Amino acid sequence: MDATYILLVLTGAGASFITFCLMRFPHIRRARFQPFGAFSLLASFSTALVIFIMSVLAVYAQAISH
């Protein structure tokens, strides 16, 4: 696998981790969005998983096109 694909997957993994943390822990959000509270563990994990799968599929589609 090319280094570019690895970096894209790592970026997607980072984005999904940040999404999970922002949804689960409201104290790290901006002050405007802190009052909304934490999302459930299931909602946070499933959203992070969707973002990770989308990034992996984007890398896969790019690899197929070459």
N, C-alpha and C positions, 0 to 999 in steps of 0.2 A: 504494500500500500504506500502510496506517495505521501510525503510529509505534509502536503497541503490538505489531504483528506484527514489525516490524523489531527491537524490543527482545527479543522472544521468540526470534527466530532468532539474534541475537547472544548471548543467554544459552545457547542450545543449542550454538553454536559454541565458546563459552568452556568449557562443560562437557565437550565432546568433546576440546578441547585439554588440559584439566587431566587427563582420563582417560588420554590418550596419555602425558603426562609422568609421571604416577604409575605407570603400568604399565612404562614404558621405563626410567626412572631411579629406582632404588630408594633412592638417598641422600636424596631429598626426601620419602620416606614417613615415617610415624611410626616410632619406634624398634622398636616391636613387630613391624612388618611388613617391616623392612629385610632380615632374614636370608633372605627368600624369593628374592631375586635379581630380575633384570630379565626381563621377558617378551620374546618374539621381536618383531622389527619388524612382522611380518605380524599377529601377534595384537594388538599394541598399536594398529596402524593400523585393523584391521578392527573392533575394539571401539569406537574413537573414531568411525569411520564409521557404525556402527550407532546410536550415541547421537545423532549429528548428523541422520541420516535420521529417527529417531523424533521429534526436535524439529521438523524441517521438516514432517513429516506431521501433528503436533499443530497446528501453525500453519495448515496447509492445511485441516484438518478444522474448525478454528475459523472460518476465513474462509468456508468453504462454508456453515456453519450460519447465518451472518448474511446 
